[in-house]
Amino acid sequence: MRPSSLLALVMAACMFAAGARAEEKPKQLVMISFDGAGPNALWQRSRDIAKRNNAHFSYFLSCTLLIDRANAKIYQGPHQKPGKSNIGFAQTAEEARGRLQHIWQAHLEGHDISSHTCGHFDGKDWAASDWTAEFHTFREVLGNAWTRLGVAAQEPQGWQDFVQNGIRGFRAPYFSTSAGMVEAEKSAGIAYDASLVTKGPAMPQQENSLLRFGLPLIPEGPSAKPIIAMDYNLFVRHSKGVNDPAHAADYEERAYSAFKAAFDKQYDGERIPLQIGLHFVEMNDGAYWRAMERLVTDVCSRADVACVSYSEAIRMLKEREKRPETSGL
């Protein structure tokens, strides 16, 4: 065989082997989540972003946003006075009714609707009974929302089943937990918790029937100092928690660069799922929402990337465990 032919065969074999190794990689999972899930305009915007980019998101809902201010005292959080909430209430019944419609449509579109408790209190000192009471209140508020808001006839068929069986995830406000939280989550039928913070992208931890996820620390800024992959933490670092629209473009670029670098590291490496958290607040003139949308637009339509809800990620990770040799999961 001529040397040139032998070289060509060797190169072809190497290329085939490299291609085979690439095909063995699972899909890169990206999980975008939103805490609070308040303003209706941002519900619409997030749903539109998802539709354009073949993505599903996870919404950690605070249930006081389904109670109008005039009826605030129907809610009482653990160790709190009636009508108190750290994130307030819906301004009007009309606003809350619009939010109900978004929740239901998002559910039908394949997004996760999950719990962020109701009044957004710090539960670091709560007993299991306190968490249980708040979980019960969350389901009670959602279950009776259409009636309380004066539109019982508009309640969709399947709403009650959704409230009782379709809300399977939870994230603690402030990532603040206590020893009794996991016990209460299991009793409440919660399947996954997203209240942890991890040193970097990490696989979820199994605690009996509960799967626990954590938002990762990712490098950010000129010094690549680690920060939780969440808009509020970026907001505090960039502008000390004070809105600074004059520098919003710079903050957007920094956030996007951090998100994209964290994605690229996993995409080119171990393909550990990447999680990013935001709030329904446009901090620094919407810089972090724009950075998120740029990332979603850039990566979610790739054949080997899946931008998914936590529930979908759980299913895909289980399939990955069963068939590690199979590509595309």
C-alpha positions as CSV (number, residue, x, y, z in Angstrom):
1,M,0.0,0.0,0.0
2,R,1.3,3.4,-0.9
3,P,2.3,5.6,2.1
4,S,-0.2,8.3,1.0
5,S,-3.1,5.7,1.0
6,L,-2.0,4.4,4.4
7,L,-2.0,7.9,5.8
8,A,-5.4,8.5,4.4
9,L,-6.8,5.4,6.0
10,V,-5.3,6.3,9.4
11,M,-6.7,9.8,9.2
12,A,-10.1,8.4,8.2
13,A,-10.0,6.0,11.1
14,C,-9.1,8.8,13.6
15,M,-11.9,10.9,12.2
16,F,-14.4,8.1,12.6
17,A,-13.3,7.4,16.1
18,A,-13.6,11.0,17.1
19,G,-17.1,11.2,15.5
20,A,-18.1,8.1,17.4
21,R,-16.9,9.5,20.7
22,A,-18.8,12.7,20.0
23,E,-22.0,10.8,19.3
24,E,-21.6,9.0,22.6
25,K,-22.0,12.3,24.5
26,P,-25.5,12.8,26.0
27,K,-27.4,16.0,25.2
28,Q,-26.3,19.1,27.2
29,L,-29.2,19.9,29.4
30,V,-29.9,23.6,30.3
31,M,-32.5,24.4,33.0
32,I,-33.7,28.0,33.2
33,S,-35.9,28.8,36.2
34,F,-37.8,31.8,37.5
35,D,-38.5,32.6,41.2
36,G,-41.7,34.4,42.2
37,A,-43.3,34.3,38.8
38,G,-45.2,37.6,39.2
39,P,-45.7,40.3,36.5
40,N,-47.9,39.1,33.7
41,A,-45.9,40.8,31.1
42,L,-42.9,38.7,32.0
43,W,-45.0,35.5,32.0
44,Q,-45.9,36.4,28.4
45,R,-42.3,37.3,27.5
46,S,-40.8,34.1,29.0
47,R,-43.4,31.9,27.3
48,D,-42.7,33.6,24.0
49,I,-38.9,33.1,24.4
50,A,-39.5,29.4,25.1
51,K,-41.8,29.0,22.0
52,R,-39.2,30.6,19.7
53,N,-36.4,28.4,20.9
54,N,-37.9,25.0,21.6
55,A,-37.4,25.4,25.3
56,H,-39.3,24.6,28.5
57,F,-38.7,26.5,31.7
58,S,-39.5,26.0,35.4
59,Y,-41.5,28.6,37.3
60,F,-41.2,28.6,41.2
61,L,-44.5,30.4,42.0
62,S,-45.2,32.4,45.2
63,C,-48.8,31.8,46.0
64,T,-49.6,35.3,47.5
65,L,-49.4,36.6,43.9
66,L,-52.7,34.8,43.4
67,I,-54.4,36.7,46.2
68,D,-55.6,40.2,45.6
69,R,-54.5,42.9,48.0
70,A,-58.1,43.4,49.2
71,N,-58.2,39.8,50.5
72,A,-54.6,39.6,51.8
73,K,-55.6,38.6,55.3
74,I,-56.9,35.2,54.1
75,Y,-53.1,34.3,54.1
76,Q,-51.1,33.7,57.3
77,G,-47.6,32.4,57.0
78,P,-45.9,30.5,59.8
79,H,-45.2,32.7,62.8
80,Q,-46.6,35.7,60.9
81,K,-49.6,38.0,61.2
82,P,-52.4,37.6,58.8
83,G,-52.0,39.5,55.6
84,K,-48.2,39.7,55.7
85,S,-46.0,38.7,52.8
86,N,-42.4,39.6,52.0
87,I,-43.3,39.9,48.3
88,G,-46.7,41.5,48.7
89,F,-49.9,40.4,46.9
90,A,-51.6,40.9,43.5
91,Q,-52.6,44.5,43.2
92,T,-56.0,43.6,41.9
93,A,-58.2,40.6,41.3
94,E,-57.9,41.2,37.6
95,E,-54.1,41.0,37.7
96,A,-54.3,37.7,39.6
97,R,-56.8,36.3,37.1
98,G,-54.4,37.1,34.3
99,R,-51.7,35.3,36.2
100,L,-53.9,32.3,36.6
101,Q,-54.4,32.1,32.9
102,H,-50.6,32.3,32.3
103,I,-50.0,29.5,34.8
104,W,-52.5,27.2,33.1
105,Q,-51.2,28.0,29.6
106,A,-47.6,27.5,30.7
107,H,-48.6,24.1,32.2
108,L,-50.2,23.1,28.9
109,E,-47.1,24.2,27.0
110,G,-45.0,21.8,29.0
111,H,-43.3,24.1,31.5
112,D,-43.0,23.2,35.2
113,I,-45.1,25.0,37.7
114,S,-43.5,24.6,41.1
115,S,-43.7,26.0,44.6
116,H,-41.7,28.9,46.1
117,T,-44.0,28.8,49.2
118,C,-46.4,31.7,49.5
119,G,-45.1,34.7,51.5
120,H,-41.4,34.3,50.7
121,F,-40.3,34.1,54.3
122,D,-36.9,32.8,55.5
123,G,-37.5,29.3,56.8
124,K,-34.1,28.7,58.4
125,D,-35.7,28.3,61.8
126,W,-38.9,26.5,60.7
127,A,-39.9,23.1,62.0
128,A,-41.2,20.4,59.7
129,S,-44.7,21.4,60.7
130,D,-44.1,25.0,59.6
131,W,-43.0,23.9,56.1
132,T,-46.0,21.5,56.0
133,A,-48.4,24.3,56.8
134,E,-46.9,26.5,54.1
135,F,-47.1,23.6,51.5
136,H,-50.7,23.0,52.5
137,T,-51.5,26.7,52.1
138,F,-49.9,26.8,48.7
139,R,-52.1,24.1,47.4
140,E,-55.2,25.5,49.1
141,V,-54.6,28.9,47.5
142,L,-54.1,27.5,44.1
143,G,-57.0,25.0,44.4
144,N,-59.5,27.8,45.3
145,A,-58.0,30.6,43.2
146,W,-60.6,30.7,40.4
147,T,-63.5,30.8,42.9
148,R,-61.9,33.3,45.2
149,L,-61.2,35.6,42.3
150,G,-64.8,35.5,41.1
151,V,-64.3,33.4,38.0
152,A,-65.2,29.8,39.1
153,A,-66.9,29.2,35.8
154,Q,-63.6,29.8,34.0
155,E,-61.7,27.2,36.0
156,P,-60.1,24.8,33.4
157,Q,-61.0,21.2,33.4
158,G,-58.1,19.4,35.0
159,W,-57.0,22.3,37.2
160,Q,-57.7,20.5,40.5
161,D,-55.7,17.5,39.3
162,F,-52.9,19.8,38.3
163,V,-52.8,21.4,41.7
164,Q,-52.8,18.2,43.6
165,N,-50.6,16.1,41.4
166,G,-48.9,18.3,38.8
167,I,-46.8,20.6,41.1
168,R,-43.9,18.4,42.0
169,G,-41.0,20.8,42.6
170,F,-39.9,23.3,45.2
171,R,-37.3,26.0,45.8
172,A,-36.9,27.6,49.2
173,P,-36.8,31.4,49.3
174,Y,-33.3,32.8,49.8
175,F,-32.1,29.1,49.4
176,S,-32.7,29.1,53.2
177,T,-33.6,25.7,54.6
178,S,-33.9,23.9,57.9
179,A,-33.6,20.4,59.2
180,G,-37.3,19.8,58.9
181,M,-37.7,20.9,55.3
182,V,-36.8,17.7,53.5
183,E,-39.1,15.7,55.8
184,A,-42.0,18.1,55.0
185,E,-41.2,18.0,51.2
186,K,-41.4,14.2,51.2
187,S,-44.7,14.2,53.1
188,A,-46.1,16.8,50.7
189,G,-45.3,14.6,47.7
190,I,-42.7,16.9,46.3
191,A,-40.4,15.0,43.8
192,Y,-37.6,17.5,43.4
193,D,-36.0,20.3,45.4
194,A,-33.9,23.1,43.9
195,S,-32.8,24.9,47.0
196,L,-29.1,23.9,47.0
197,V,-26.1,25.9,45.8
198,T,-23.2,23.8,44.4
199,K,-19.5,24.7,43.8
200,G,-20.1,24.3,40.1
201,P,-22.6,22.4,37.8
202,A,-23.4,19.2,39.6
203,M,-25.6,16.2,39.2
204,P,-28.6,16.1,41.5
205,Q,-28.5,14.3,44.8
206,Q,-30.9,11.5,45.6
207,E,-32.4,11.6,49.1
208,N,-34.8,8.6,49.2
209,S,-37.8,9.8,47.1
210,L,-36.5,13.4,46.8
211,L,-34.1,14.6,44.1
212,R,-32.1,17.7,45.1
213,F,-30.7,20.2,42.6
214,G,-28.5,23.2,43.2
215,L,-27.8,26.4,41.3
216,P,-24.1,26.4,40.6
217,L,-21.3,28.8,41.3
218,I,-19.9,30.0,37.9
219,P,-16.9,32.3,37.1
220,E,-17.9,35.9,36.3
221,G,-16.3,39.2,35.5
222,P,-12.7,40.2,34.8
223,S,-11.4,38.3,37.8
224,A,-13.6,35.2,37.1
225,K,-14.8,35.2,40.7
226,P,-17.4,32.6,41.4
227,I,-21.0,33.7,41.8
228,I,-24.4,31.9,42.0
229,A,-25.8,31.6,38.5
230,M,-28.8,33.9,39.4
231,D,-29.8,37.4,38.4
232,Y,-30.1,38.8,41.9
233,N,-26.5,37.8,42.8
234,L,-25.2,39.4,39.6
235,F,-27.3,42.5,40.4
236,V,-25.7,42.9,43.8
237,R,-22.2,42.3,42.5
238,H,-22.6,44.6,39.5
239,S,-24.4,47.6,41.1
240,K,-24.6,46.8,44.8
241,G,-28.3,46.0,44.3
242,V,-29.2,49.5,43.0
243,N,-30.6,49.8,39.5
244,D,-28.0,51.3,37.2
245,P,-29.5,51.6,33.7
246,A,-26.6,53.6,32.4
247,H,-24.4,50.5,32.6
248,A,-27.0,47.9,31.7
249,A,-25.3,47.0,28.4
250,D,-22.1,46.2,30.3
251,Y,-23.9,44.1,32.9
252,E,-25.7,42.2,30.2
253,E,-22.5,41.4,28.4
254,R,-20.8,40.2,31.6
255,A,-23.8,38.1,32.5
256,Y,-24.1,36.6,29.0
257,S,-20.3,35.9,28.9
258,A,-20.5,34.1,32.3
259,F,-23.6,32.0,31.2
260,K,-22.1,31.1,27.9
261,A,-18.7,30.2,29.4
262,A,-20.4,27.9,31.9
263,F,-22.4,26.4,29.1
264,D,-19.3,25.9,26.9
265,K,-17.4,24.2,29.6
266,Q,-20.0,21.5,30.1
267,Y,-20.9,21.3,26.4
268,D,-17.2,20.6,25.5
269,G,-16.7,18.5,28.7
270,E,-18.7,16.3,30.9
271,R,-22.2,17.5,29.9
272,I,-23.3,18.0,33.4
273,P,-26.7,19.9,33.3
274,L,-26.4,23.7,33.6
275,Q,-28.9,25.5,35.8
276,I,-29.5,29.3,35.7
277,G,-32.0,31.2,37.9
278,L,-33.8,34.5,37.4
279,H,-36.6,36.4,39.0
280,F,-39.7,38.1,37.5
281,V,-37.9,41.4,38.0
282,E,-35.9,43.3,35.3
283,M,-32.9,44.2,37.4
284,N,-30.5,46.7,35.9
285,D,-32.9,47.6,33.2
286,G,-33.5,44.0,32.1
287,A,-29.8,43.2,31.6
288,Y,-30.0,39.6,33.0
289,W,-33.2,38.7,31.1
290,R,-31.6,39.8,27.9
291,A,-28.5,37.8,28.7
292,M,-30.6,34.7,29.4
293,E,-32.6,35.2,26.2
294,R,-29.3,35.5,24.2
295,L,-28.1,32.2,25.7
296,V,-31.4,30.5,25.0
297,T,-31.4,31.7,21.4
298,D,-27.8,30.7,20.9
299,V,-27.9,27.1,22.3
300,C,-31.4,25.7,22.7
301,S,-32.0,24.8,19.1
302,R,-28.9,22.8,18.8
303,A,-29.5,19.1,18.1
304,D,-27.4,18.0,21.0
305,V,-28.8,20.5,23.5
306,A,-32.1,20.3,25.4
307,C,-33.4,23.3,27.3
308,V,-35.8,21.7,29.6
309,S,-37.8,21.9,32.8
310,Y,-36.6,20.1,35.9
311,S,-39.2,17.4,35.4
312,E,-38.0,16.8,31.9
313,A,-34.4,16.8,33.1
314,I,-35.2,14.1,35.7
315,R,-36.7,11.9,33.0
316,M,-33.7,12.4,30.7
317,L,-31.1,11.8,33.4
318,K,-32.9,8.6,34.4
319,E,-32.8,7.5,30.7
320,R,-29.1,8.4,30.6
321,E,-28.4,6.2,33.6
322,K,-30.3,3.3,32.0
323,R,-28.6,3.6,28.6
324,P,-25.3,5.4,28.9
325,E,-24.1,4.1,25.6
326,T,-27.0,5.7,23.8
327,S,-26.5,9.1,22.3
328,G,-29.0,12.0,22.2
329,L,-30.5,11.7,25.7
